[in-house]
Each structure stands twice: as C-alpha cells, then as structure tokens.
Amino acid sequence: MITQTFKQGEHEIRIESAESLEDAKKNNFSDGVYTKFYVNGKLTDNYMAMIRFIIDEVKANKNSLIPTGPDLMKQREKMFENQKKEVSNHLNKLKSQYGEMGFPDEVFEKVDDFMQKIDPIGVRIKE
C-alpha cells in the first residue's frame, strides 16, 4: 500500500492507495475502493470531501498544498519498486505451478530470462 501524508496548515491529510487487488483485500478496503482519504486521522466520505476541505483551508490560511519534488520522486520510486516485486512474485508462482505440472526446464529458463530483463520500474527491457 502506498501512503502519502501532507500537511495543510495544522491539519494532516493522508491518502492510502492499494497497489493491487490483493493489497486492497489485505488492507481491508471495501469492494471497488482502492484509495482512502483521511483528514486529521478521520476517513472522509470521498475524494471530493477531501478536496473541499483543502480548498477551504487554502482560502482561510492563504497557504497552498504543494508537495515537494523530492518527496514525489521517492514515492514514485517506491511504487515502481513494489510493482517490480509483485511482478516477480507472480512469475515465481507461475514457475511453481508449471513445475508441479511437469513442464520442461526450457520453460523455466525463459521465465528466469524474462525476470532478469525487468528494469527498476517494472517494465521489460529489450537487450
């Protein structure tokens, strides 16, 4: 799960996003919900309620909510790293399922080759 926390004046805004269906189930998200929004630790009704709160606070305090570039880059890198791990885990599960079915070793070599060619952002690269 990706958790982003922002400060808006004295208030804390937290956004929790599930990275996959399994992640959503593991973190008790409702069916069809993959992002939760919190203001001061309290779950908001929806995205628009959080935005409305931010706008009201910006108007009252004249202090806009602008995340810093380095923080956004760290969150982006973490998301890509988690996606790469998830793809690798799924490929390992496939290998174990194929192994139980008696597939030849050449299949596993191709899967291993595929896994080696996944770059840091989880995209397969061509060599």
Long-range contacts (C-beta under 8 A, 24 or more apart in sequence): 1-27, 2-75, 2-78, 2-79, 2-82, 4-67, 4-75, 6-65, 6-67, 8-53, 8-54, 8-57, 8-58, 8-61, 8-63, 8-65, 9-57, 9-60, 9-61, 9-63, 11-39, 11-40, 11-53, 11-57, 12-38, 12-39, 12-40, 12-41, 13-37, 13-38, 13-39, 13-50, 13-53, 13-54, 13-65, 14-38, 14-41, 15-50, 19-79, 19-82, 19-83, 19-86, 20-86, 77-120, 80-120, 80-121, 80-122, 81-120, 83-121, 83-122, 84-118, 84-120, 84-121, 84-122, 87-118, 87-122, 88-115, 88-118, 91-115
